[in-house]
């Protein structure tokens, strides 16, 4: 058994799922994989089940219906904590996150980070194949988050991360409110509030070439308004920081 688990939420990722699984298992470090599939009608879960015959370290949790990114990750976090993994990763299925960078994120945690973020903006703007409008929206979303929350993270909406087990064991998951991209902001904000060390590791983000994006105006609106709500809620919450 590995000490590291990569959680990959899926919804209609039949074009990417086999390739991303094979790529992760080809790395020089042994990572296990947990796919959280939200009832993909395109047969994504069936592909995973077939690959489980080849890869004993490939795990699948199926949920009925599209329940949201945040709830998928929380489901995966709880599963990982039950199985005693030390390093728990978030990663997309569409190769926008380079699986090779999993090793670098893990190493950052070995070097002292509690949360390592694969950051698009810590060293300038490192995004490939996005239209300029989306680059600007994403970049200034992080500027907006920093302005409202006062957290010193350049890529506040990043979804490529490594958590040490103690972070996810400390944060009360039932108090995480958001299910879309605001979830990514809330997890970073909450980890910092609990006194964990969060660092950014520069990566190059490449937009998907196969399958369709799950981004929507509803998701963006949740993130925009959610940052203000999150900040207000924090005034009334108690965070028992680490000694």
GULUM-34566 format. One line per field, with one value per residue (C-alpha): residue in three letters; residue number from 0; x, y, z. Coordinates in nm, 4 decimals. Each point is the difference from the previous one (the first is absolute). Layout:
% residues N
code: [ALA  ...]
pos: [NUM  ...]
xx: [X  ...]
yy: [Y  ...]
zz: [Z  ...]
This chain:
% residues 243
code: [UNK  UNK  UNK  UNK  UNK  UNK  UNK  UNK  UNK  UNK  UNK  UNK  UNK  UNK  UNK  UNK  UNK  UNK  UNK  UNK  UNK  UNK  UNK  UNK  UNK  UNK  UNK  UNK  UNK  UNK  UNK  UNK  UNK  UNK  UNK  UNK  UNK  UNK  UNK  UNK  UNK  UNK  UNK  UNK  UNK  UNK  UNK  UNK  UNK  UNK  UNK  UNK  UNK  UNK  UNK  UNK  UNK  UNK  UNK  UNK  UNK  UNK  UNK  UNK  UNK  UNK  UNK  UNK  UNK  UNK  UNK  UNK  UNK  UNK  UNK  UNK  UNK  UNK  UNK  UNK  UNK  UNK  UNK  UNK  UNK  UNK  UNK  UNK  UNK  UNK  UNK  UNK  UNK  UNK  UNK  UNK  UNK  UNK  UNK  UNK  UNK  UNK  UNK  UNK  UNK  UNK  UNK  UNK  UNK  UNK  UNK  UNK  UNK  UNK  UNK  UNK  UNK  UNK  UNK  UNK  UNK  UNK  UNK  UNK  UNK  UNK  UNK  UNK  UNK  UNK  UNK  UNK  UNK  UNK  UNK  UNK  UNK  UNK  UNK  UNK  UNK  UNK  UNK  UNK  UNK  UNK  UNK  UNK  UNK  UNK  UNK  UNK  UNK  UNK  UNK  UNK  UNK  UNK  UNK  UNK  UNK  UNK  UNK  UNK  UNK  UNK  UNK  UNK  UNK  UNK  UNK  UNK  UNK  UNK  UNK  UNK  UNK  UNK  UNK  UNK  UNK  UNK  UNK  UNK  UNK  UNK  UNK  UNK  UNK  UNK  UNK  UNK  UNK  UNK  UNK  UNK  UNK  UNK  UNK  UNK  UNK  UNK  UNK  UNK  UNK  UNK  UNK  UNK  UNK  UNK  UNK  UNK  UNK  UNK  UNK  UNK  UNK  UNK  UNK  UNK  UNK  UNK  UNK  UNK  UNK  UNK  UNK  UNK  UNK  UNK  UNK  UNK  UNK  UNK  UNK  UNK  UNK  UNK  UNK  UNK  UNK  UNK  UNK]
pos: [0  1  2  3  4  5  6  7  8  9  10  11  12  13  14  15  16  17  18  19  20  21  22  23  24  25  26  27  28  29  30  31  32  33  34  35  36  37  38  39  40  41  42  43  44  45  46  47  48  49  50  51  52  53  54  55  56  57  58  59  60  61  62  63  64  65  66  67  68  69  70  71  72  73  74  75  76  77  78  79  80  81  82  83  84  85  86  87  88  89  90  91  92  93  94  95  96  97  98  99  100  101  102  103  104  105  106  107  108  109  110  111  112  113  114  115  116  117  118  119  120  121  122  123  124  125  126  127  128  129  130  131  132  133  134  135  136  137  138  139  140  141  142  143  144  145  146  147  148  149  150  151  152  153  154  155  156  157  158  159  160  161  162  163  164  165  166  167  168  169  170  171  172  173  174  175  176  177  178  179  180  181  182  183  184  185  186  187  188  189  190  191  192  193  194  195  196  197  198  199  200  201  202  203  204  205  206  207  208  209  210  211  212  213  214  215  216  217  218  219  220  221  222  223  224  225  226  227  228  229  230  231  232  233  234  235  236  237  238  239  240  241  242]
xx: [0.0000  0.1185  0.0001  -0.1375  -0.3493  -0.1021  -0.3710  -0.1476  -0.3683  -0.1626  -0.3097  0.0010  0.3762  0.0078  0.2465  0.2539  -0.0466  0.2003  0.2897  0.0219  -0.0135  0.2740  0.2134  -0.0211  0.0871  0.2992  0.1665  0.3228  -0.1823  -0.2882  -0.3258  -0.3364  -0.3040  -0.3571  -0.2525  -0.3190  -0.2509  -0.3282  -0.2119  0.1657  -0.2426  0.2887  0.1402  0.2970  -0.0517  -0.0108  0.3445  0.1306  -0.1473  0.1745  0.3321  -0.0426  0.0666  0.3442  0.0760  -0.0769  0.0861  -0.2851  -0.3097  -0.3466  -0.2807  -0.3209  -0.2633  -0.3465  -0.0326  0.2216  0.0469  0.2788  0.3778  0.0230  -0.2139  0.1957  0.3274  -0.1425  -0.1241  0.3522  0.1659  -0.2075  0.0753  0.3730  0.0008  -0.1662  0.2756  0.2853  0.1680  0.2563  -0.0033  -0.3358  -0.0187  -0.2617  0.0424  -0.2153  -0.0573  0.0567  0.3817  -0.0300  0.2112  0.3178  0.0217  0.3803  -0.0520  -0.1513  0.3539  0.0947  -0.3069  0.0736  0.3608  -0.1153  -0.1968  0.2977  0.2005  -0.2360  -0.3214  -0.3331  -0.1774  0.1826  -0.1826  0.0794  -0.0021  -0.0577  0.0831  0.2773  0.2601  -0.1879  -0.2834  0.0617  -0.3111  -0.0098  -0.2928  -0.2369  -0.1607  0.1224  -0.3454  0.0152  0.3597  -0.0951  -0.3126  0.1980  0.2929  -0.2135  -0.2188  0.3109  0.0723  -0.3580  0.0333  0.3209  -0.1621  -0.3042  0.1608  0.3531  0.1516  0.3395  -0.0653  0.0539  -0.2187  -0.2945  -0.2259  0.2569  -0.1332  0.3295  0.1102  0.1669  -0.1232  0.1783  -0.2368  -0.0042  -0.1551  -0.3023  -0.0291  -0.0125  -0.2398  -0.3640  -0.1278  -0.3622  0.0724  0.1318  -0.2874  0.0757  -0.0253  0.1398  0.3282  -0.0606  0.0774  0.3619  0.0250  -0.1726  0.2372  0.3088  -0.1503  -0.1014  0.3375  0.1703  -0.2462  0.0951  0.3651  0.1201  0.2894  -0.1219  0.2540  -0.0287  0.1945  0.0200  -0.1624  -0.1039  -0.3759  -0.1161  -0.3669  -0.1711  0.0178  -0.2681  -0.3373  -0.1892  0.0656  -0.2277  0.0410  -0.3261  -0.1251  -0.1744  0.3327  0.1689  -0.2815  0.0269  0.3704  -0.0441  -0.2674  0.1361  0.3261  -0.1904  -0.2187  0.3039  0.1757  -0.3077  -0.0504  0.3627  -0.0698  -0.2341  0.1934  0.2586  0.3166  0.2076  0.3402  0.2830  0.2469]
yy: [0.0000  0.3504  0.2893  0.2252  0.0112  0.2041  0.0889  0.0676  0.1020  -0.0870  0.0810  -0.1026  -0.0472  -0.3077  0.1699  0.0625  -0.2451  -0.2984  0.2190  0.1906  -0.3229  -0.1641  0.3120  0.0202  -0.3673  0.0465  0.2571  -0.0759  0.0238  -0.2349  0.1890  -0.1629  0.1500  0.0545  0.0917  0.1662  -0.0318  0.1899  -0.2330  0.0816  -0.1078  -0.0368  -0.3134  0.1531  -0.2321  -0.3063  0.0872  0.0330  -0.3364  -0.1642  0.1565  -0.1195  -0.3516  0.1240  0.2385  -0.1160  0.3508  0.1545  0.0676  0.1157  0.1657  0.0535  0.2559  0.0459  0.3295  0.3035  0.1130  0.2542  0.0216  0.0890  -0.2872  -0.2401  0.1048  -0.0116  -0.3534  -0.0845  0.1661  -0.2042  -0.3176  0.0823  0.0731  -0.3345  -0.1729  0.1892  0.1654  0.2649  0.2074  0.0694  0.1713  0.1810  -0.0242  0.0473  -0.2830  0.2060  0.0471  0.3702  -0.1080  -0.1804  -0.3283  0.0356  0.2885  -0.2338  -0.0917  0.3670  0.0716  -0.3009  0.1110  0.3474  -0.1617  -0.2153  0.3228  0.1549  0.1117  -0.1165  0.0925  0.0266  0.1808  -0.0460  0.3699  0.1598  0.3502  -0.0162  0.0603  0.2218  -0.1517  -0.3609  -0.1018  -0.1658  -0.0135  0.2249  0.2991  0.3288  0.0716  -0.3116  0.0626  0.3493  -0.1260  -0.2662  0.2282  0.2851  -0.2449  -0.0788  0.3724  0.0461  -0.2885  0.1469  0.3408  -0.1330  -0.2711  0.1406  -0.3419  0.0054  -0.2551  0.0935  -0.2791  -0.0099  -0.2000  -0.2718  -0.3547  -0.1924  -0.0588  -0.2329  -0.0107  -0.1633  -0.2280  0.2188  0.2903  -0.1991  -0.1660  0.3445  0.1891  -0.0860  -0.0980  0.0481  0.3730  0.0344  0.1771  0.0207  -0.2613  0.1737  0.1824  0.2005  -0.3285  0.0320  0.3486  -0.1075  -0.2926  0.2216  0.2750  -0.2493  -0.1762  0.3354  0.0899  -0.3202  0.0993  -0.2443  0.0854  0.0476  0.0404  0.0444  -0.2144  0.1481  -0.2104  0.0446  -0.0389  -0.1291  0.0171  -0.3249  -0.1185  -0.2694  -0.0024  0.3095  0.2525  -0.0005  0.3757  0.1999  0.3453  -0.1592  -0.1371  0.3369  0.1827  -0.2358  0.0721  0.3779  0.0271  -0.2877  0.1781  0.2752  -0.2508  -0.2038  0.3044  0.1016  -0.3535  -0.0068  0.2853  -0.2286  -0.3271  -0.1245  -0.1464  -0.2059  0.0630  -0.2447  0.0447]
zz: [0.0000  -0.0842  0.2468  -0.2760  -0.1500  -0.3047  0.0013  -0.3439  -0.0251  -0.3319  -0.1978  -0.3666  -0.0361  -0.2238  -0.2379  0.2760  0.2843  -0.1270  -0.1119  0.3298  0.2043  -0.2051  0.0216  0.3810  0.0359  -0.2313  0.2296  0.1838  0.3347  0.0824  0.0450  0.0550  -0.1740  0.1153  -0.2677  0.1263  -0.2831  0.0161  -0.2097  -0.3334  -0.2750  -0.2482  0.1648  0.1818  0.2992  -0.2260  -0.1356  0.3564  0.0968  -0.2949  0.0988  0.3596  -0.1287  -0.1072  0.2874  0.3578  0.1273  -0.2017  0.2071  -0.1046  0.1913  -0.1975  0.0966  -0.1444  -0.1798  -0.0500  0.3612  -0.0404  0.0106  0.3682  0.1227  -0.2230  0.1586  0.3524  -0.0717  -0.1165  0.2987  0.2435  -0.1934  0.0068  0.3729  0.0712  -0.1986  0.1741  -0.2988  0.0975  -0.3204  -0.1651  -0.3375  -0.2060  -0.3771  -0.3101  -0.2465  -0.3145  0.0047  0.0814  0.2985  -0.1034  0.1969  0.0077  0.2430  0.2598  0.1004  0.0433  0.2151  0.2194  0.0367  0.1074  0.2829  0.0928  0.0173  0.2547  -0.1671  0.1391  -0.3232  -0.3336  -0.2793  -0.3678  -0.0816  -0.3399  0.1199  0.2601  -0.2746  -0.2451  -0.2066  -0.1075  -0.1913  -0.3427  -0.2478  0.1943  -0.1740  0.1441  0.1454  0.2158  0.1050  0.1149  0.1785  0.1880  0.0829  0.1277  0.1932  0.2057  0.0396  0.1215  0.2477  0.1430  0.0326  0.1889  0.2132  0.0445  -0.0669  -0.1692  -0.2749  -0.3644  -0.1434  0.2383  -0.2330  -0.0825  0.0055  -0.0104  0.3592  0.2474  0.3595  0.2867  0.1870  0.3129  -0.1942  -0.1130  0.3415  0.1654  -0.2283  0.0843  -0.3430  0.1010  0.0296  -0.3554  -0.1738  -0.3697  -0.2734  -0.3107  -0.0548  0.3171  0.1763  -0.1126  0.1505  0.3214  0.0597  -0.0342  0.2149  0.2695  0.0025  0.0577  0.2745  0.1810  -0.0155  -0.2639  -0.2287  -0.3577  -0.2793  -0.3766  -0.2460  -0.3517  -0.2715  -0.3614  -0.0409  -0.3393  -0.0939  -0.0900  -0.3597  0.0329  0.1740  0.1105  0.2763  0.3064  0.0588  0.0014  0.0964  0.3009  0.1257  -0.0534  0.1799  0.2976  0.0240  -0.0292  0.2678  0.2047  0.0769  0.1808  0.1837  0.0996  0.1409  0.2024  0.1324  0.1146  0.2419  0.1931  -0.0163  0.2432  -0.1524  0.2381  -0.1524  0.0255  0.2837]
